[in-house]
Amino acid sequence: MLVTGGAGFAAGHLLDLLTSPGGGAPAARVLAWHRPGGHPPPPRAGAIEWTGVDLLDDAAVMRAIAAAPPDQVYHLAGATHQGKSFAQPADVLRVNAMGTDHLLRALARHAPSARALVTSTGFVYAPGELAASEDAPLKPASPYALSKLVQELIAQHAGATTSVEVIVCRPFNHLGPGQNADFFAPNFARQVAAIARGTAPPVLKVGNLTARRDLTDVRDVVRAYTMLMAAGRPGDVYNVCSGEAHAVRDVLDGLIALSGIHVDVEVSPELLRPVDQPLLLGTRDRIQAAVGWTPAIPLEGTLRDLLAEWNAKSRPA
């Protein structure tokens, strides 16, 4: 089996799950791709075969698939930061759309019986005041979300016109240990840890705290991926979400409460986005009915682990 974007946040947790005892692939050959010239893959406990492959290099993707045709593909590679996509819309579109096209065409030619899970995003839905089911209207509000909708169309076309079994899922916001501090929850945790240690002044810099998000622990999310790979129906689209909305402020308050510190909160204009949906909330009825998945890790547990990680990082070597 193959995991693209293997050096990334969610993919790292997926690789840990796949290579753990009883994790779904203890006897399987687990391949992982990373971007050549990017961050080197972090060491992981399981047996993983790493290859540097640029998804925008059509010929390189074709060669890599031909050399080691996978039976299962978790496609997690791509540009993932919504805020940064406003500054680099063309790059985000190329990576998420064209990279997916190159991968699926290579699978159709060299691994035609493969099963592929393509990860989109809950941000493809039109802004609204209700929880979005998979049939809700689509209206991307950022270049990132637009690129993911194009990715979905490419994936669905490949699934309909080739023998590759393609499943699309739409994960909503997920967080947990290992996430880059460019994202709001680890950014808060990094600042809280530094303040608690006394290496930063007691002022937390934040963006929009009123936005409400459907938050799921990344370890629950990747478990959903493996369950969809095993039993999801090709051609279907599945939300991967908790079904509960939390204000960004709730995450901040939770981390502050866990640390026991007192801080001032200051809104920084550079952390505000040109477009920020007031609410992003999904329903998980379809995935629960199809494969029996429900999230198991409460938000407080996720925040506790996230803060513990940044507390450890803040200690001097």
C-alpha positions as a Markdown table, in Angstrom:
| # | Residue | x | y | z |
|---|---|---|---|---|
| 1 | Met | 0.0 | 0.0 | 0.0 |
| 2 | Leu | 1.1 | 3.6 | -0.6 |
| 3 | Val | 0.7 | 6.8 | 1.4 |
| 4 | Thr | 1.3 | 10.0 | -0.5 |
| 5 | Gly | 2.4 | 13.1 | 1.5 |
| 6 | Gly | 3.9 | 10.7 | 4.0 |
| 7 | Ala | 6.0 | 13.4 | 5.7 |
| 8 | Gly | 2.8 | 15.4 | 6.5 |
| 9 | Phe | 0.8 | 15.7 | 9.7 |
| 10 | Ala | -2.1 | 13.4 | 9.2 |
| 11 | Ala | -0.1 | 11.0 | 7.0 |
| 12 | Gly | 2.4 | 10.5 | 9.9 |
| 13 | His | -0.4 | 9.4 | 12.2 |
| 14 | Leu | -1.8 | 7.2 | 9.4 |
| 15 | Leu | 1.6 | 5.5 | 8.9 |
| 16 | Asp | 1.9 | 4.9 | 12.6 |
| 17 | Leu | -1.5 | 3.2 | 12.6 |
| 18 | Leu | -0.9 | 1.2 | 9.5 |
| 19 | Thr | 2.4 | -0.2 | 10.8 |
| 20 | Ser | 1.2 | -0.9 | 14.4 |
| 21 | Pro | 0.2 | -4.3 | 15.5 |
| 22 | Gly | -3.4 | -4.8 | 14.4 |
| 23 | Gly | -3.3 | -1.5 | 12.6 |
| 24 | Gly | -4.4 | -2.9 | 9.2 |
| 25 | Ala | -1.1 | -3.6 | 7.5 |
| 26 | Pro | 1.3 | -5.4 | 9.7 |
| 27 | Ala | 2.2 | -7.9 | 6.9 |
| 28 | Ala | 1.8 | -5.5 | 4.0 |
| 29 | Arg | 4.5 | -3.5 | 2.2 |
| 30 | Val | 4.0 | 0.1 | 3.3 |
| 31 | Leu | 5.3 | 2.7 | 0.8 |
| 32 | Ala | 5.4 | 6.4 | 1.6 |
| 33 | Trp | 6.1 | 9.3 | -0.8 |
| 34 | His | 7.6 | 12.6 | 0.3 |
| 35 | Arg | 8.4 | 15.7 | -1.7 |
| 36 | Pro | 11.9 | 15.8 | -2.9 |
| 37 | Gly | 13.8 | 18.7 | -1.4 |
| 38 | Gly | 11.2 | 19.2 | 1.3 |
| 39 | His | 11.3 | 18.4 | 4.9 |
| 40 | Pro | 12.9 | 14.9 | 5.4 |
| 41 | Pro | 10.5 | 12.3 | 6.7 |
| 42 | Pro | 10.6 | 12.1 | 10.5 |
| 43 | Pro | 11.6 | 8.7 | 11.9 |
| 44 | Arg | 8.8 | 6.4 | 12.6 |
| 45 | Ala | 8.6 | 3.1 | 14.5 |
| 46 | Gly | 7.1 | 1.0 | 11.7 |
| 47 | Ala | 8.8 | -0.5 | 8.6 |
| 48 | Ile | 8.2 | 2.1 | 5.9 |
| 49 | Glu | 9.8 | 2.3 | 2.4 |
| 50 | Trp | 10.3 | 6.0 | 1.6 |
| 51 | Thr | 10.6 | 7.5 | -1.9 |
| 52 | Gly | 10.9 | 11.1 | -3.0 |
| 53 | Val | 8.3 | 11.8 | -5.7 |
| 54 | Asp | 7.2 | 15.1 | -7.0 |
| 55 | Leu | 3.5 | 14.8 | -7.8 |
| 56 | Leu | 3.7 | 17.6 | -10.3 |
| 57 | Asp | 6.3 | 15.5 | -12.4 |
| 58 | Asp | 3.9 | 13.4 | -14.4 |
| 59 | Ala | 6.7 | 11.1 | -15.7 |
| 60 | Ala | 8.2 | 10.6 | -12.2 |
| 61 | Val | 4.8 | 9.6 | -10.8 |
| 62 | Met | 4.3 | 7.2 | -13.7 |
| 63 | Arg | 7.7 | 5.6 | -13.1 |
| 64 | Ala | 7.2 | 5.3 | -9.3 |
| 65 | Ile | 3.8 | 3.6 | -9.7 |
| 66 | Ala | 5.2 | 1.3 | -12.4 |
| 67 | Ala | 8.1 | 0.3 | -10.2 |
| 68 | Ala | 5.9 | -0.6 | -7.3 |
| 69 | Pro | 2.2 | -0.9 | -8.2 |
| 70 | Pro | 0.2 | -0.5 | -4.9 |
| 71 | Asp | -3.1 | -2.3 | -4.2 |
| 72 | Gln | -4.2 | 0.5 | -1.8 |
| 73 | Val | -3.4 | 4.2 | -2.0 |
| 74 | Tyr | -4.1 | 6.8 | 0.7 |
| 75 | His | -3.7 | 10.2 | -1.2 |
| 76 | Leu | -2.9 | 12.7 | 1.5 |
| 77 | Ala | -0.3 | 14.8 | -0.4 |
| 78 | Gly | -1.1 | 18.4 | -1.3 |
| 79 | Ala | -1.2 | 22.0 | -0.1 |
| 80 | Thr | -3.2 | 22.1 | 3.1 |
| 81 | His | -3.1 | 25.6 | 4.6 |
| 82 | Gln | -6.3 | 27.5 | 3.7 |
| 83 | Gly | -4.9 | 30.9 | 4.9 |
| 84 | Lys | -1.7 | 30.7 | 2.8 |
| 85 | Ser | -3.7 | 29.7 | -0.3 |
| 86 | Phe | -4.8 | 33.3 | -0.8 |
| 87 | Ala | -1.2 | 34.4 | -1.5 |
| 88 | Gln | -0.4 | 31.4 | -3.8 |
| 89 | Pro | -3.7 | 30.3 | -5.5 |
| 90 | Ala | -2.1 | 29.0 | -8.7 |
| 91 | Asp | 0.4 | 26.9 | -6.8 |
| 92 | Val | -2.2 | 25.4 | -4.6 |
| 93 | Leu | -4.4 | 24.5 | -7.6 |
| 94 | Arg | -1.6 | 22.8 | -9.4 |
| 95 | Val | -0.5 | 20.7 | -6.4 |
| 96 | Asn | -3.9 | 19.6 | -5.3 |
| 97 | Ala | -5.5 | 19.2 | -8.7 |
| 98 | Met | -2.8 | 18.2 | -11.2 |
| 99 | Gly | -0.9 | 16.1 | -8.6 |
| 100 | Thr | -4.1 | 14.1 | -8.1 |
| 101 | Asp | -4.6 | 13.7 | -11.9 |
| 102 | His | -1.0 | 12.5 | -12.3 |
| 103 | Leu | -1.4 | 9.9 | -9.6 |
| 104 | Leu | -4.8 | 8.5 | -10.7 |
| 105 | Arg | -3.7 | 8.3 | -14.3 |
| 106 | Ala | -0.6 | 6.4 | -13.3 |
| 107 | Leu | -2.7 | 4.0 | -11.2 |
| 108 | Ala | -5.1 | 3.4 | -14.1 |
| 109 | Arg | -2.1 | 2.4 | -16.3 |
| 110 | His | 0.1 | 0.4 | -13.9 |
| 111 | Ala | -2.2 | -0.6 | -11.0 |
| 112 | Pro | -5.7 | -0.8 | -12.5 |
| 113 | Ser | -7.1 | -2.9 | -9.6 |
| 114 | Ala | -6.0 | -0.5 | -7.0 |
| 115 | Arg | -8.3 | 1.1 | -4.4 |
| 116 | Ala | -7.6 | 4.9 | -3.8 |
| 117 | Leu | -8.8 | 7.1 | -1.0 |
| 118 | Val | -8.6 | 10.8 | -2.0 |
| 119 | Thr | -8.8 | 13.3 | 0.9 |
| 120 | Ser | -10.6 | 16.5 | 0.1 |
| 121 | Thr | -11.9 | 19.0 | 2.8 |
| 122 | Gly | -15.1 | 20.1 | 4.5 |
| 123 | Phe | -14.3 | 23.6 | 3.3 |
| 124 | Val | -15.8 | 22.8 | -0.1 |
| 125 | Tyr | -19.3 | 23.3 | 1.3 |
| 126 | Ala | -21.2 | 26.6 | 0.9 |
| 127 | Pro | -21.1 | 28.7 | 4.1 |
| 128 | Gly | -24.3 | 28.2 | 6.1 |
| 129 | Glu | -25.8 | 28.0 | 9.5 |
| 130 | Leu | -26.6 | 24.3 | 9.5 |
| 131 | Ala | -24.5 | 21.1 | 9.6 |
| 132 | Ala | -23.5 | 20.0 | 6.0 |
| 133 | Ser | -24.3 | 16.6 | 4.8 |
| 134 | Glu | -22.5 | 15.2 | 1.8 |
| 135 | Asp | -25.4 | 16.4 | -0.4 |
| 136 | Ala | -25.2 | 20.0 | 0.8 |
| 137 | Pro | -24.5 | 22.8 | -1.7 |
| 138 | Leu | -20.8 | 23.3 | -2.6 |
| 139 | Lys | -19.3 | 26.7 | -2.8 |
| 140 | Pro | -15.6 | 27.0 | -2.0 |
| 141 | Ala | -14.7 | 30.3 | -0.3 |
| 142 | Ser | -10.9 | 30.1 | -0.6 |
| 143 | Pro | -8.4 | 29.1 | -3.3 |
| 144 | Tyr | -7.6 | 26.1 | -1.1 |
| 145 | Ala | -11.2 | 24.9 | -1.0 |
| 146 | Leu | -11.6 | 25.5 | -4.7 |
| 147 | Ser | -8.5 | 23.4 | -5.4 |
| 148 | Lys | -9.9 | 20.5 | -3.3 |
| 149 | Leu | -13.2 | 20.6 | -5.2 |
| 150 | Val | -11.4 | 20.4 | -8.5 |
| 151 | Gln | -9.4 | 17.5 | -7.0 |
| 152 | Glu | -12.7 | 15.8 | -6.1 |
| 153 | Leu | -14.0 | 16.2 | -9.7 |
| 154 | Ile | -10.8 | 14.7 | -11.0 |
| 155 | Ala | -11.0 | 11.8 | -8.6 |
| 156 | Gln | -14.7 | 11.1 | -9.4 |
| 157 | His | -13.9 | 11.2 | -13.1 |
| 158 | Ala | -11.1 | 8.7 | -12.7 |
| 159 | Gly | -13.4 | 6.4 | -10.7 |
| 160 | Ala | -16.1 | 6.5 | -13.3 |
| 161 | Thr | -13.8 | 6.0 | -16.4 |
| 162 | Thr | -11.1 | 3.6 | -15.2 |
| 163 | Ser | -11.0 | 0.4 | -13.1 |
| 164 | Val | -9.4 | 2.1 | -10.1 |
| 165 | Glu | -11.8 | 2.1 | -7.2 |
| 166 | Val | -11.9 | 5.7 | -5.9 |
| 167 | Ile | -13.4 | 6.9 | -2.7 |
| 168 | Val | -13.5 | 10.6 | -1.7 |
| 169 | Cys | -13.7 | 11.8 | 1.9 |
| 170 | Arg | -14.1 | 15.3 | 3.2 |
| 171 | Pro | -12.2 | 15.6 | 6.5 |
| 172 | Phe | -13.1 | 18.7 | 8.6 |
| 173 | Asn | -10.7 | 20.5 | 10.9 |
| 174 | His | -8.4 | 17.9 | 12.6 |
| 175 | Leu | -5.8 | 18.6 | 15.2 |
| 176 | Gly | -3.4 | 16.8 | 17.5 |
| 177 | Pro | 0.3 | 16.2 | 18.2 |
| 178 | Gly | 2.7 | 16.8 | 15.3 |
| 179 | Gln | 0.7 | 19.6 | 13.6 |
| 180 | Asn | 2.6 | 22.5 | 12.3 |
| 181 | Ala | 2.3 | 25.8 | 14.3 |
| 182 | Asp | 1.0 | 27.6 | 11.2 |
| 183 | Phe | -2.4 | 26.2 | 12.3 |
| 184 | Phe | -4.4 | 27.8 | 15.0 |
| 185 | Ala | -4.5 | 25.0 | 17.7 |
| 186 | Pro | -0.7 | 24.2 | 17.7 |
| 187 | Asn | 0.0 | 27.9 | 17.4 |
| 188 | Phe | -2.0 | 28.6 | 20.6 |
| 189 | Ala | -0.3 | 25.6 | 22.3 |
| 190 | Arg | 3.2 | 26.8 | 21.3 |
| 191 | Gln | 2.5 | 30.3 | 22.7 |
| 192 | Val | 0.9 | 29.0 | 25.9 |
| 193 | Ala | 3.9 | 26.6 | 26.5 |
| 194 | Ala | 6.4 | 29.5 | 26.1 |
| 195 | Ile | 4.4 | 31.8 | 28.4 |
| 196 | Ala | 4.1 | 29.1 | 31.0 |
| 197 | Arg | 7.8 | 28.5 | 30.9 |
| 198 | Gly | 8.5 | 32.2 | 31.2 |
| 199 | Thr | 10.3 | 32.5 | 27.8 |
| 200 | Ala | 7.6 | 34.8 | 26.3 |
| 201 | Pro | 5.6 | 37.7 | 27.7 |
| 202 | Pro | 2.0 | 36.8 | 28.9 |
| 203 | Val | 0.3 | 38.1 | 25.7 |
| 204 | Leu | -1.3 | 35.6 | 23.3 |
| 205 | Lys | -1.5 | 36.8 | 19.7 |
| 206 | Val | -4.6 | 35.4 | 17.9 |
| 207 | Gly | -6.7 | 35.7 | 14.8 |
| 208 | Asn | -10.4 | 35.3 | 14.6 |
| 209 | Leu | -11.7 | 33.6 | 17.7 |
| 210 | Thr | -15.4 | 33.6 | 16.9 |
| 211 | Ala | -15.3 | 31.1 | 14.0 |
| 212 | Arg | -16.9 | 27.8 | 14.9 |
| 213 | Arg | -15.3 | 24.6 | 13.7 |
| 214 | Asp | -16.0 | 20.9 | 13.6 |
| 215 | Leu | -12.9 | 19.5 | 15.4 |
| 216 | Thr | -11.7 | 15.9 | 15.4 |
| 217 | Asp | -8.5 | 14.4 | 16.8 |
| 218 | Val | -6.2 | 13.4 | 13.9 |
| 219 | Arg | -5.9 | 9.9 | 15.3 |
| 220 | Asp | -9.6 | 9.4 | 15.0 |
| 221 | Val | -9.5 | 10.9 | 11.4 |
| 222 | Val | -6.8 | 8.4 | 10.2 |
| 223 | Arg | -8.7 | 5.6 | 11.7 |
| 224 | Ala | -11.7 | 6.7 | 9.6 |
| 225 | Tyr | -9.4 | 6.6 | 6.6 |
| 226 | Thr | -8.5 | 2.9 | 7.2 |
| 227 | Met | -12.1 | 2.0 | 7.7 |
| 228 | Leu | -13.1 | 3.7 | 4.5 |
| 229 | Met | -10.3 | 1.9 | 2.7 |
| 230 | Ala | -11.6 | -1.4 | 4.0 |
| 231 | Ala | -15.3 | -1.0 | 3.5 |
| 232 | Gly | -16.2 | 2.4 | 1.9 |
| 233 | Arg | -18.1 | 2.2 | -1.4 |
| 234 | Pro | -16.2 | 3.4 | -4.5 |
| 235 | Gly | -17.8 | 6.5 | -6.0 |
| 236 | Asp | -19.3 | 7.7 | -2.7 |
| 237 | Val | -18.2 | 10.8 | -0.8 |
| 238 | Tyr | -17.9 | 10.7 | 3.0 |
| 239 | Asn | -17.6 | 13.5 | 5.6 |
| 240 | Val | -15.0 | 12.7 | 8.3 |
| 241 | Cys | -16.1 | 15.0 | 11.2 |
| 242 | Ser | -17.3 | 15.0 | 14.8 |
| 243 | Gly | -20.7 | 16.6 | 14.1 |
| 244 | Glu | -20.1 | 19.2 | 16.9 |
| 245 | Ala | -19.0 | 22.8 | 16.5 |
| 246 | His | -16.5 | 24.5 | 18.8 |
| 247 | Ala | -15.5 | 28.2 | 18.7 |
| 248 | Val | -11.8 | 28.8 | 18.1 |
| 249 | Arg | -12.0 | 30.6 | 21.4 |
| 250 | Asp | -12.9 | 27.3 | 23.1 |
| 251 | Val | -9.6 | 25.8 | 22.0 |
| 252 | Leu | -7.7 | 28.8 | 23.3 |
| 253 | Asp | -9.5 | 28.7 | 26.7 |
| 254 | Gly | -9.0 | 25.0 | 27.0 |
| 255 | Leu | -5.3 | 25.3 | 26.5 |
| 256 | Ile | -5.0 | 28.2 | 29.0 |
| 257 | Ala | -7.1 | 26.3 | 31.6 |
| 258 | Leu | -4.8 | 23.2 | 31.2 |
| 259 | Ser | -1.7 | 25.3 | 31.6 |
| 260 | Gly | -3.0 | 27.3 | 34.6 |
| 261 | Ile | -1.5 | 30.6 | 33.4 |
| 262 | His | -3.1 | 34.0 | 33.2 |
| 263 | Val | -2.6 | 35.8 | 29.8 |
| 264 | Asp | -3.8 | 38.8 | 27.8 |
| 265 | Val | -5.2 | 38.1 | 24.4 |
| 266 | Glu | -4.3 | 40.3 | 21.5 |
| 267 | Val | -5.8 | 40.1 | 17.9 |
| 268 | Ser | -3.0 | 40.3 | 15.3 |
| 269 | Pro | -4.2 | 41.6 | 11.8 |
| 270 | Glu | -1.6 | 39.3 | 10.1 |
| 271 | Leu | -3.4 | 36.3 | 11.5 |
| 272 | Leu | -6.8 | 37.3 | 10.1 |
| 273 | Arg | -7.9 | 35.7 | 6.8 |
| 274 | Pro | -9.5 | 37.6 | 3.8 |
| 275 | Val | -12.4 | 35.1 | 4.1 |
| 276 | Asp | -13.2 | 33.1 | 7.2 |
| 277 | Gln | -16.5 | 31.1 | 7.4 |
| 278 | Pro | -18.4 | 31.8 | 10.6 |
| 279 | Leu | -19.3 | 28.1 | 10.9 |
| 280 | Leu | -18.0 | 24.9 | 9.4 |
| 281 | Leu | -19.9 | 21.9 | 10.7 |
| 282 | Gly | -20.6 | 18.5 | 9.2 |
| 283 | Thr | -22.8 | 15.5 | 9.7 |
| 284 | Arg | -21.3 | 12.0 | 10.1 |
| 285 | Asp | -24.4 | 9.9 | 9.5 |
| 286 | Arg | -23.1 | 8.5 | 6.2 |
| 287 | Ile | -19.7 | 7.3 | 7.4 |
| 288 | Gln | -21.2 | 5.9 | 10.6 |
| 289 | Ala | -23.8 | 3.9 | 8.7 |
| 290 | Ala | -21.3 | 2.7 | 6.1 |
| 291 | Val | -18.3 | 1.6 | 8.2 |
| 292 | Gly | -19.3 | 2.2 | 11.8 |
| 293 | Trp | -16.9 | 5.0 | 12.5 |
| 294 | Thr | -17.4 | 7.5 | 15.3 |
| 295 | Pro | -14.7 | 9.7 | 16.9 |
| 296 | Ala | -13.4 | 8.4 | 20.3 |
| 297 | Ile | -11.0 | 11.1 | 21.6 |
| 298 | Pro | -12.6 | 14.1 | 23.3 |
| 299 | Leu | -11.4 | 17.6 | 22.6 |
| 300 | Glu | -9.9 | 18.0 | 26.1 |
| 301 | Gly | -7.8 | 14.9 | 25.5 |
| 302 | Thr | -6.5 | 16.3 | 22.2 |
| 303 | Leu | -5.6 | 19.6 | 23.7 |
| 304 | Arg | -3.9 | 17.9 | 26.6 |
| 305 | Asp | -1.7 | 15.9 | 24.3 |
| 306 | Leu | -1.0 | 19.0 | 22.1 |
| 307 | Leu | 0.0 | 21.1 | 25.1 |
| 308 | Ala | 2.2 | 18.3 | 26.4 |
| 309 | Glu | 4.0 | 18.2 | 23.1 |
| 310 | Trp | 4.7 | 21.9 | 23.1 |
| 311 | Asn | 5.7 | 21.9 | 26.7 |
| 312 | Ala | 8.3 | 19.3 | 25.8 |
| 313 | Lys | 9.5 | 21.3 | 22.9 |
| 314 | Ser | 9.8 | 24.5 | 25.0 |
| 315 | Arg | 12.3 | 22.9 | 27.4 |
| 316 | Pro | 15.9 | 23.6 | 26.8 |
| 317 | Ala | 17.9 | 20.7 | 25.3 |
